[in-house]
Amino acid sequence: MILALPKEGALICQHFGHCEEFALYNIDSGELKIIKSPGHIPGQLPKFLKEQGTNVVIAGGMGERAQILFDSEGIEVIVGIKGEIEEAIKKYLNNELQSTGAVCKEHEHAGDCHS
């Protein structure tokens, strides 16, 4: 099982579609690898992350359309998560993450998504 988290330094990027990198964590092997994002082209990221074997996306803010596209790819989405990537992974493994359903409704904001 693979978790994908949009990355900004050691933190979860709060604007999913504009992150430059993703942290991919393989639960079975414990391997954490960093991959470059293919960029912000509407509809591309769900397919890209599916090709990486992603089962779950843990993110800050994410648009409603992206959430629908991930669902159509069979990928679970947990949104509204802030903080360090490693801490979010630990919380997921301990079944302590709760999705807030945070939806970005516009693209003109100060680099942060709020529900």
C-alpha positions as CSV (number, residue, x, y, z in Angstrom):
1,M,0.0,0.0,0.0
2,I,1.4,3.4,-1.0
3,L,0.6,6.8,0.6
4,A,1.2,10.0,-1.5
5,L,1.7,13.3,0.3
6,P,2.2,16.7,-1.5
7,K,5.5,18.0,-0.2
8,E,6.8,21.5,0.6
9,G,10.0,21.0,2.5
10,A,9.3,18.7,5.4
11,L,5.6,19.8,5.5
12,I,2.5,18.8,3.7
13,C,1.9,21.3,0.9
14,Q,-1.4,23.1,1.6
15,H,-2.2,23.6,-2.1
16,F,-2.2,20.1,-3.6
17,G,-2.2,21.0,-7.3
18,H,0.8,23.4,-7.0
19,C,3.2,21.2,-5.1
20,E,6.6,20.6,-6.7
21,E,7.2,17.1,-5.1
22,F,5.4,14.2,-3.6
23,A,6.5,12.0,-0.8
24,L,5.5,8.3,-1.5
25,Y,5.5,6.0,1.5
26,N,5.3,2.3,1.0
27,I,3.6,0.9,4.1
28,D,4.8,-2.7,3.4
29,S,8.5,-1.9,2.9
30,G,8.7,1.3,5.0
31,E,10.4,3.0,2.1
32,L,9.9,6.8,1.7
33,K,10.8,8.2,-1.7
34,I,10.5,11.7,-3.2
35,I,9.3,12.2,-6.7
36,K,8.8,15.4,-8.8
37,S,5.3,16.5,-9.7
38,P,4.5,16.5,-13.4
39,G,3.0,20.0,-12.9
40,H,-0.5,21.5,-12.5
41,I,-2.4,20.3,-15.5
42,P,-6.1,19.7,-14.5
43,G,-6.9,16.0,-14.2
44,Q,-3.3,14.8,-14.6
45,L,-2.3,14.2,-11.0
46,P,-4.8,11.5,-10.1
47,K,-3.6,9.4,-13.2
48,F,0.1,10.2,-12.4
49,L,-0.2,9.1,-8.8
50,K,-2.3,6.0,-9.8
51,E,0.7,5.0,-12.1
52,Q,3.0,5.3,-9.0
53,G,0.8,2.7,-7.2
54,T,-0.8,5.2,-4.9
55,N,-3.7,3.9,-2.7
56,V,-4.2,6.9,-0.4
57,V,-3.5,10.6,-0.8
58,I,-3.0,12.7,2.4
59,A,-3.2,16.4,1.6
60,G,-4.0,19.9,2.9
61,G,-6.4,21.6,0.6
62,M,-7.6,20.0,-2.7
63,G,-10.2,21.0,-5.3
64,E,-13.5,19.2,-5.4
65,R,-12.9,18.0,-9.0
66,A,-9.5,16.5,-8.0
67,Q,-11.2,14.6,-5.2
68,I,-13.8,13.2,-7.6
69,L,-11.1,12.2,-10.0
70,F,-9.1,10.4,-7.3
71,D,-12.2,8.6,-6.2
72,S,-12.8,7.5,-9.8
73,E,-9.2,6.1,-9.8
74,G,-10.0,4.1,-6.6
75,I,-7.7,6.3,-4.5
76,E,-8.8,7.3,-1.0
77,V,-8.3,11.0,-0.2
78,I,-7.7,12.4,3.2
79,V,-7.7,16.3,3.2
80,G,-7.4,19.1,5.7
81,I,-4.1,17.7,7.1
82,K,-1.3,20.1,8.1
83,G,2.1,19.6,9.6
84,E,5.1,17.4,8.9
85,I,4.9,14.6,6.4
86,E,6.5,12.0,8.8
87,E,4.0,12.9,11.5
88,A,1.1,12.5,9.1
89,I,2.4,9.1,8.1
90,K,2.6,8.0,11.7
91,K,-0.9,9.2,12.4
92,Y,-2.2,7.4,9.4
93,L,-0.5,4.2,10.5
94,N,-2.1,4.6,14.0
95,N,-5.5,5.3,12.4
96,E,-5.5,8.9,13.8
97,L,-6.1,11.0,10.7
98,Q,-9.5,12.4,10.0
99,S,-10.4,14.0,6.7
100,T,-12.0,17.4,7.1
101,G,-13.3,17.3,3.6
102,A,-11.4,20.6,2.9
103,V,-12.2,21.8,-0.6
104,C,-10.3,24.5,-2.5
105,K,-12.9,26.5,-4.4
106,E,-10.7,29.0,-6.1
107,H,-7.2,29.4,-7.5
108,E,-6.5,32.9,-6.5
109,H,-5.4,32.8,-2.9
110,A,-2.2,33.3,-0.9
111,G,-0.9,29.8,-1.4
112,D,-3.1,28.3,1.2
113,C,-6.4,26.6,1.0
114,H,-9.1,27.0,3.5
115,S,-12.4,25.2,3.8
